Amino acid sequence: MTRTIPMRNGIFLAPFHPLDQDPTEAIHRDLELVQNLDRLGYEEAWIGEHHSAGFEIISSPEVFIAAAAERTKRIRLGTGVVSLPYHNPLMTANRMIQLDHQTRGRVMFGVGPGLLPSDAMMLGINPMTQRDRMMEGLQVIMRLFDGEVVTEKSDWYNLVNARAHLLPYTKPHPEIAVASAVSPSGGRAAGKYGFGMLCVAATNADGFDALATNWQIANEIAAESGRTMDRSRLRLVGPVHLAETREQARKNVEYGIHKFMEYFARLNPLAPTPTNGKNPIDEMIESGRAVIGTPDDAIAQLKRLENKQGEFGAFLQLAHNWATFDKTLKSFDLWAEHVAPVFKSANVSRQASYDWTMSNAKDFMGQAMNAAGAMIQKHAEERAAKHAAEEGAAATRRASK
């Protein structure tokens, strides 16, 4: 497979930690996971923001990113996402600019309206206002990134001669991506500003169906502004667990997948409705919602997504606690070893070289054998000539005496 866009590999770390795990250890394991991804050559890690329900326990992706940046060398680190309606735009802009400097440009700015309704309820925010507020906040943040002085009052923030006293390290600003699930709000924002898209429900049935629609919306709005959307900034998210065999993968996820399913089913409107009597793991696999299998199954999933969406720039594995930590690390290892090279076209030249060599092997081996035989003959002739010369010289010496 040859792609025009080499696919980057990454993780979308909400995270999801069940209530029977030690939260301190869970956060430190998340940091260890990102370190391992950096070592394996993964290019991106996106860190979520949540404030309720007890499972997704990172409330400040910026704090986590600051710690992860000190433990890694190459991997880029993104907010996945900052829920803009929860924050004053000046505070958000300043935190991201500081991270941009601290990481020397490795930070990415993912934004969204906020996913968990319980978060909004605690803040007294009407969910009906969240998408509009996201756009309002984003517009102000862009102006602050550009060095403008902003005086603006709304029903949820008040800025008076506000400016960012540091400007971004990355010019003109860190890469920005907008969360997109089913509604068109993400595509509209991405198209308006030329941002990337984080399709956080790409393998979910509704999210999968909306992929092409939201991308089309983004392209239409971008065209109205004289822009062209960049497929390399399109990122799709989906859950994966890999093992050497399908049977082993199924066995591994029994450790924690049912707790994840229960949590997701109660709080996420995109959670699928189980079919009566059907094993929910079978349903996840057969529907394409998740890959629980081998690297070949993961390759098939990415091809399925490409057939639906066309090429995209990155696939982000949705982090989870379906398996024990050691088996989770092994899953990411298998992806890096066997799946990533396919979609980076890493072995195209190697394969062509191998095929050319093998198709001409008989001729090449014949020539090599002929060359070896000729060398043996040449050596024998040289040694015989030298031996004859030495005998002749000895005979001459004897005759002279």
Buried (B, 14 or more C-beta within 10 A) or exposed (E): EEBEBBBBBBBBBBBBBBEEBEEEEBBEBBBBBBBBBBBBEBBBBBBBBBBBBEBBBBEBBBEBBBBBBEEBEEBBBBBBBBBBBBBBBBEBBBBBBBBBBBBEBBBBBBBBBBBBBEBBEEBEBEEEBBBEBBBBBBBBBBBBBEEEEBEBEEEBBEBEEBBBEEBBBBEEBBBBBBBBBBEBBBBBBBBBBBBBBBBBBBBBBEBBEBBEEBBBBBBEBBEEEEBEBBBBBBBBBBBBBBBEEBEBBBEBBEBBBBBBBEBBEEBBEBBBEEEEEEEBBEBBBEBBBBBBBBBEBBBBBBEEBBEBBEBBBBBBBBBBBBBEBEBBBBBBBBBBEBBBEBBBBEEBEEEEEEEEEEEEEEEEEEEEEEEEEEEEEEEEEEEEEEEEEEEEEEEEEEEEE
